[in-house]
Amino acid sequence: METTFRSLISIILLTLAVKESYGCSLNNITIGTTRSGREIKDMPEWNVVVINNCNCTQSSLVLSCVGFKTLEPVDPSIFLVRNNTCLLIKGNPLPAFGTVNFSYVWYPPFIMRPTSSVIGPCK
């Protein structure tokens, strides 16, 4: 009976550990947009910070960026526009709790949301 109980406890703890490590999703990606204070050709510059609030890397991170435009180019190795989606850092992994920053110039600001990613490995 004691062996069965220990086995059950071990399985429960292992399940919780796996769930903790792999419980990451697109909900763990935060996108913040703030004005930089600069203006170019009477348009505001926006600073964007993408944060991975997860203990796992997220790669092939795609954002919805419908109608995205900018007066100043964004480095395509950081933010590559493809129709109405944008690929972050060439699909490379955004580390656990890592950030990516870029700026663009337009008005109004664009609403960006994560639409897909590949999760793993975890810390």
Secondary structure as the mmCIF struct_conf table of DSSP 4:
data_model
#
loop_
_struct_conf.conf_type_id
_struct_conf.id
_struct_conf.beg_label_comp_id
_struct_conf.beg_label_asym_id
_struct_conf.beg_label_seq_id
_struct_conf.end_label_comp_id
_struct_conf.end_label_asym_id
_struct_conf.end_label_seq_id
HELX_RH_AL_P HELX_RH_AL_P1 GLU A 2 SER A 21
BEND BEND1 TYR A 22 TYR A 22
HELX_RH_3T_P HELX_RH_3T_P1 LEU A 26 ASN A 28
STRN STRN1 ILE A 29 ILE A 40
TURN_TY1_P TURN_TY1_P1 LYS A 41 ASP A 42
STRN STRN2 MET A 43 ASN A 52
BEND BEND2 CYS A 54 ASN A 55
STRN STRN3 CYS A 56 SER A 64
TURN_TY1_P TURN_TY1_P2 VAL A 66 GLY A 67
BEND BEND3 LEU A 71 GLU A 72
HELX_LH_PP_P HELX_LH_PP_P1 PRO A 73 ASP A 75
TURN_TY1_P TURN_TY1_P3 PRO A 76 ILE A 78
STRN STRN4 PHE A 79 ARG A 82
TURN_TY1_P TURN_TY1_P4 ASN A 83 ASN A 84
STRN STRN5 THR A 85 LEU A 88
HELX_RH_3T_P HELX_RH_3T_P2 ILE A 89 GLY A 91
STRN STRN6 LEU A 94 LEU A 94
TURN_TY1_P TURN_TY1_P5 ALA A 96 PHE A 97
STRN STRN7 THR A 99 VAL A 105
BEND BEND4 TYR A 107 PRO A 108
HELX_LH_PP_P HELX_LH_PP_P2 PRO A 109 ILE A 111
STRN STRN8 ARG A 113 CYS A 122
#
